[in-house]
Amino acid sequence: MYSERSGRAEKLGPRAEPYYAFIPQPLPPKPPLVLDAELLDLSEEANRSLGRLDGVTAILPDTLLFLYFYVRKEALLSSQIEGTQSSLADLLLFEYDEVPGVPLDDVREVSNYVAAMNHGLERIKSGFPLSLRLLREVHGVLLAKGRGSEKSPGEFRTSQNWVGGSRPGTALFVPPPAAMVIPCMGALEKFLHDDPEKTSVLIKAALTHVQFESIHPFLDGNGRLGRLLITLLLCAAEALHEPLLYLSLYFKRNREAYYEHLQRVRTHGEWEAWVRFFLTGVRDTADQAAQTARRILQLFEADQRRIERIGRAAGSCLRVHQYLQRRPLLSIPKAARDLKLSPPTLRTCVRHLQTLGILRETTGRARNRLYAYDRYLAILSEGTEPLP
């Protein structure tokens, strides 16, 4: 049923319908990981890709701008794996106090993830250790509002949960009983701090993610927090100085393989196969993220040169263009207030930007129009289409 290398089964429940909960062994796995030549090469490739991505921040004209959207992309992708139907545009509309065209719970769930990630990263940057206390704090923010807010935010569970099925006896997977949550999480916290042995950061992130998902320490939000934990761990270890890696894109595109690998670690002890899958994701996603940053920079520079050629209105139009880099969805009343430009001046700039193909009107309405920086939003949104 479960591999001794990963954990053991504990029989629980009533005699009429018993079930087996999984009790994970403390990390690192025993016997130890077999890091053959292929895995070592892949680890080096992933580390180099991560280093190149981290170096992208040195060439960005506005690092905070890129972080703003990268954090939101990771939040959106991780929430989509759990079934939300929000898009990046929906989230931006929600944050800009416009009316989103999706159920409010979906977009609020993504917004909570953004707040949770920001809280965790700020705490780490202030010197607070990656710990059980921090994970409870982050979970409290993650489930603060909307869906799941009634499921003990910030508190480890005190009852049995399960994955799939209507009850533990029919579930696909049953995590440890509530009494084992704190002992299991305590052992995981020690592993995070290199007890009983030092582990390289990417291997540690790979192993920690599986272990957290296997413990499933909260009543809700475990998948999202488990993926967020990867980012927190990489930033705490300074493998990334900023959260530019949105690994949930890889997990979303390979959703079935992702869940299958997690389960086969438990049932067959296939840690090496999971580590290979994880490192491939880090390498490929880091390379894609670095390339995306360069494409966005090229777009901004090309559009700026085109705007500079339009004549007397170029100065105001360039201000609007800079504003669009932070807010790729624009309404004239709000942008006029933010930029302290008169509405007629802003409308003139919008017409110029529409003529250049930089802006597109999205509503088709005569009033309350909304304009999109189309090509920029398209690059940001790659991979974020809701799952069917």
VOGU-3710 file (C-alpha; in Angstrom, 3 decimals, decimal comma):
1> mysersgrae> 0,000/0,000/0,000  2,767/2,451/0,991  6,528/2,234/0,565  8,562/1,805/3,754  11,052/4,232/2,214  8,466/7,000/2,379  6,227/6,088/5,304  3,876/3,567/6,828  0,157/2,862/6,897  -1,917/3,137/10,047
11> klgpraepyy> -5,303/1,421/10,127  -8,037/3,704/11,416  -11,782/4,146/11,317  -14,768/1,960/12,200  -14,708/-1,789/11,676  -17,385/-1,507/8,982  -15,231/0,781/6,834  -11,620/1,015/8,003  -9,126/3,194/6,167  -5,357/3,503/6,097
21> afipqplppk> -3,691/6,815/6,889  -0,184/7,531/5,622  2,434/8,416/8,238  5,510/9,828/6,419  9,017/8,963/7,528  11,152/11,985/8,509  13,323/13,444/5,763  15,766/12,806/4,158  14,660/9,473/2,633  16,264/6,236/3,784
31> pplvldaell> 17,939/4,664/1,965  19,350/7,968/0,669  18,577/9,451/-2,730  20,513/7,889/-5,586  21,845/10,901/-7,461  23,146/9,318/-10,648  25,007/11,223/-13,364  21,750/12,229/-15,082  20,256/13,675/-11,906  23,466/15,487/-10,993
41> dlseeanrsl> 23,648/17,043/-14,475  19,984/18,043/-14,249  20,587/19,583/-10,812  23,461/21,653/-12,200  21,327/22,779/-15,157  18,474/23,779/-12,836  20,848/25,716/-10,587  22,360/27,544/-13,572  18,901/28,422/-14,909  17,862/29,672/-11,491
51> grldgvtail> 21,021/31,771/-11,295  20,354/33,304/-14,723  16,803/34,131/-13,681  18,017/35,707/-10,452  20,451/37,768/-12,517  17,602/39,163/-14,635  16,776/41,550/-11,793  20,038/43,385/-12,536  18,854/44,406/-16,014  15,269/45,283/-15,117
61> pdtllflyfy> 14,506/49,019/-15,087  11,853/48,476/-12,414  12,203/45,247/-10,446  9,110/45,979/-8,345  7,004/46,213/-11,497  8,032/42,741/-12,621  7,580/41,308/-9,141  4,074/42,719/-9,013  3,018/40,647/-12,002  5,189/37,573/-11,345
71> vrkeallssq> 3,684/37,153/-7,875  0,201/37,481/-9,335  0,940/34,980/-12,073  2,137/32,384/-9,568  -0,917/33,048/-7,383  -3,252/32,640/-10,335  -1,617/29,443/-11,615  -1,486/27,783/-8,194  -5,149/28,586/-7,576  -6,133/27,286/-11,022
81> iegtqsslad> -4,619/23,896/-10,160  -7,195/23,798/-7,351  -10,023/24,615/-9,766  -10,515/28,397/-9,783  -11,559/29,933/-13,099  -10,080/33,421/-12,747  -7,866/34,996/-15,392  -5,073/37,523/-14,897  -7,352/40,253/-16,267  -10,025/39,296/-13,698
91> lllfeydevp> -7,513/39,653/-10,874  -6,278/43,023/-12,145  -9,850/44,283/-12,467  -10,598/43,134/-8,925  -7,538/44,953/-7,599  -8,383/48,088/-9,582  -11,870/48,229/-8,025  -13,542/47,363/-11,304  -16,205/44,655/-11,600  -14,765/41,227/-12,485
101> gvplddvrev> -16,668/38,924/-14,756  -16,126/35,825/-12,610  -17,508/34,514/-9,307  -16,139/36,722/-6,537  -14,875/33,740/-4,518  -12,514/32,711/-7,329  -10,796/36,050/-7,727  -10,702/36,665/-3,956  -8,959/33,298/-3,524  -6,206/34,393/-5,911
111> snyvaamnhg> -5,975/37,791/-4,214  -5,541/36,040/-0,842  -2,642/34,029/-2,310  -0,923/37,242/-3,400  -1,318/38,657/0,124  -0,050/35,395/1,675  3,058/35,288/-0,511  3,844/38,929/0,155  3,436/38,407/3,897  5,755/35,402/3,910
121> leriksgfpl> 8,418/37,107/1,813  8,346/40,272/3,923  8,789/38,216/7,094  11,725/36,312/5,597  13,389/39,531/4,410  13,025/40,943/7,925  15,055/37,979/9,231  12,221/35,762/10,487  13,090/32,066/9,984  11,198/29,684/7,727
131> slrllrevhg> 9,334/27,864/10,487  6,026/26,319/11,538  5,018/29,639/13,054  5,598/31,414/9,740  3,667/28,741/7,827  0,708/29,181/10,187  0,879/32,947/9,694  0,955/32,606/5,905  -1,918/30,112/6,003  -3,933/32,566/8,079
141> vllakgrgse> -3,546/35,189/5,355  -4,241/32,647/2,591  -7,636/31,725/4,054  -8,467/35,079/5,650  -11,449/35,878/3,421  -13,898/34,039/1,225  -13,762/30,331/0,426  -12,097/28,311/3,193  -12,202/31,123/5,758  -14,323/28,934/8,040
151> kspgefrtsq> -11,691/26,152/8,062  -9,412/27,266/10,904  -7,055/29,694/9,078  -3,609/29,665/10,625  -4,220/26,561/12,740  -3,041/22,990/12,219  -5,970/20,640/11,839  -7,414/18,755/14,796  -9,498/16,342/12,723  -8,907/13,876/9,907
161> nwvggsrpgt> -8,883/15,114/6,323  -8,506/13,270/3,039  -7,979/13,784/-0,700  -10,620/12,591/-3,183  -13,768/10,680/-2,309  -16,605/11,610/0,024  -15,065/10,099/3,187  -11,763/8,528/4,302  -12,920/5,013/3,419  -13,327/5,952/-0,270
171> alfvpppaam> -10,504/8,522/-0,497  -7,595/8,451/-2,951  -5,227/9,436/-0,170  -5,553/9,831/3,613  -2,884/11,949/5,392  -1,750/11,292/8,972  -4,317/11,459/11,796  -4,557/14,808/13,562  -2,469/13,625/16,531  0,499/13,055/14,190
181> vipcmgalek> 0,395/16,455/12,444  2,575/18,366/14,903  5,203/15,582/15,268  5,410/15,231/11,463  5,602/18,988/10,911  8,189/19,315/13,680  10,408/16,799/11,871  9,896/18,716/8,609  10,915/21,978/10,292  14,165/20,339/11,452
191> flhddpekts> 14,858/19,172/7,893  14,322/22,735/6,647  17,132/23,776/8,978  19,521/20,978/7,865  18,818/18,623/10,758  19,814/15,768/10,607  22,005/16,716/7,615  22,637/19,528/5,156  20,742/19,204/1,874  21,240/21,272/-1,292
201> vlikaalthv> 18,504/23,854/-1,696  16,749/22,518/-4,823  16,744/18,942/-3,523  15,467/20,264/-0,202  12,669/22,161/-1,964  11,684/19,062/-3,938  11,579/16,791/-0,888  9,881/19,373/1,321  7,037/19,921/-1,127  6,117/16,223/-1,220
211> qfesihpfld> 6,414/15,896/2,554  4,192/18,903/3,203  1,535/17,621/0,792  1,695/14,171/2,403  1,201/15,604/5,908  -1,619/17,896/4,688  -1,435/19,786/7,981  -4,370/22,165/7,439  -8,047/21,590/6,768  -7,878/23,567/3,526
221> gngrlgrlli> -5,329/25,352/1,352  -2,626/22,671/1,570  -1,946/22,522/-2,183  -1,562/26,279/-2,533  0,544/26,632/0,610  2,703/23,661/-0,389  3,529/25,337/-3,703  4,044/28,701/-2,006  6,466/26,973/0,373  8,773/26,255/-2,585
231> tlllcaaeal> 9,094/29,989/-3,290  9,557/30,855/0,387  12,269/28,203/0,749  14,202/29,350/-2,339  14,074/32,981/-1,177  14,972/32,117/2,431  18,035/30,220/1,148  18,849/33,149/-1,193  18,758/30,856/-4,218  16,393/33,555/-5,463
241> hepllylsly> 16,570/37,117/-4,200  13,112/37,864/-5,582  10,143/35,505/-6,268  10,548/35,386/-10,041  9,965/31,619/-10,422  6,344/30,650/-11,070  6,721/26,865/-10,825  2,942/26,375/-10,731  2,930/26,938/-14,510  4,880/23,696/-14,897
251> fkrnreayye> 2,669/21,852/-12,399  -0,450/23,114/-14,171  0,751/22,058/-17,635  1,719/18,642/-16,246  -1,091/18,335/-13,734  -1,712/14,589/-14,032  2,011/13,755/-13,878  2,398/16,121/-10,910  -0,236/14,338/-8,822  0,939/10,913/-9,974
261> hlqrvrthge> 4,530/11,622/-8,911  3,378/12,774/-5,475  1,379/9,595/-4,979  4,087/7,245/-6,291  6,551/8,665/-3,778  4,131/7,440/-1,096  3,219/4,122/-2,662  6,496/3,128/-4,331  9,165/5,321/-2,711  10,003/6,898/-6,092
271> weawvrfflt> 11,810/9,926/-4,725  14,326/10,037/-7,584  11,580/10,177/-10,232  9,922/13,058/-8,374  13,225/14,935/-8,002  13,863/14,514/-11,741  10,378/15,887/-12,522  10,851/18,786/-10,087  14,331/19,805/-11,317  13,145/19,675/-14,925
281> gvrdtadqaa> 10,371/22,075/-13,937  12,775/24,449/-12,209  15,138/24,484/-15,208  12,446/24,951/-17,848  10,348/27,456/-15,891  13,372/29,573/-14,918  14,498/29,712/-18,561  10,984/30,678/-19,689  10,674/33,367/-17,008  14,006/34,954/-17,951
291> qtarrilqlf> 13,013/34,930/-21,614  9,627/36,477/-20,751  11,303/39,326/-18,858  13,506/40,082/-21,862  10,510/40,023/-24,245  8,644/42,484/-22,042  11,642/44,814/-21,941  11,914/44,669/-25,739  8,200/45,468/-26,076  8,447/48,477/-23,746
301> eadqrrieri> 11,494/49,849/-25,563  9,973/49,366/-29,028  6,680/51,013/-28,039  8,512/53,891/-26,361  10,433/54,598/-29,583  7,179/54,618/-31,561  5,530/57,017/-29,119  8,506/59,396/-29,238  7,862/59,895/-32,963  4,269/61,148/-32,680
311> graagsclrv> 5,182/64,824/-32,099  3,918/67,322/-29,513  1,747/64,833/-27,611  4,668/62,448/-27,043  5,453/63,708/-23,535  1,979/63,015/-22,129  1,686/59,774/-24,096  4,962/58,508/-22,644  3,589/59,153/-19,140  0,520/57,113/-20,029
321> hqylqrrpll> 2,749/54,370/-21,437  4,719/54,215/-18,180  1,422/54,040/-16,290  0,299/51,140/-18,504  3,410/49,185/-17,572  2,025/49,067/-14,025  -1,642/48,891/-14,976  -2,141/47,225/-18,372  -5,897/47,805/-18,030  -6,845/51,487/-18,131
331> sipkaardlk> -10,015/53,476/-17,498  -9,819/57,156/-18,424  -11,321/58,630/-15,195  -9,021/56,631/-12,913  -5,897/57,150/-15,043  -6,615/60,905/-15,272  -6,764/61,098/-11,450  -3,664/58,956/-10,953  -1,582/60,833/-13,526  -3,040/64,277/-12,731
341> lspptlrtcv> -3,854/64,797/-16,391  -7,082/66,346/-17,646  -9,567/63,844/-19,133  -9,364/65,529/-22,589  -5,544/65,194/-22,546  -5,802/61,576/-21,506  -8,396/60,815/-24,197  -6,045/62,336/-26,789  -3,226/60,102/-25,567  -5,476/57,056/-25,657
351> rhlqtlgilr> -6,420/57,809/-29,275  -2,730/58,081/-30,210  -1,945/54,793/-28,476  -4,887/53,108/-30,183  -3,664/54,348/-33,576  -0,222/52,886/-32,822  -1,839/49,542/-31,906  -0,624/49,769/-28,321  -4,062/50,107/-26,703  -7,310/48,315/-27,533
361> ettgrarnrl> -10,774/49,188/-26,241  -12,217/46,032/-24,651  -15,847/46,763/-23,717  -17,494/47,943/-26,941  -19,463/50,439/-24,837  -19,919/54,161/-25,409  -19,418/54,890/-21,689  -17,187/53,439/-18,951  -14,731/52,130/-21,488  -11,742/50,012/-20,548
371> yaydrylail> -8,532/49,862/-22,570  -5,951/47,064/-22,580  -2,218/47,164/-23,321  -2,840/44,086/-25,433  0,583/42,722/-26,328  1,905/43,286/-22,803  -1,101/41,615/-21,191  -0,800/38,718/-23,666  2,815/38,061/-22,614  1,937/38,298/-18,920
381> segteplp> -1,020/35,949/-19,372  0,767/33,144/-21,216  -0,135/29,838/-19,608  -2,811/31,318/-17,329  -5,862/30,202/-19,298  -8,252/28,454/-16,858  -8,152/24,669/-16,921  -11,115/23,008/-18,669
//
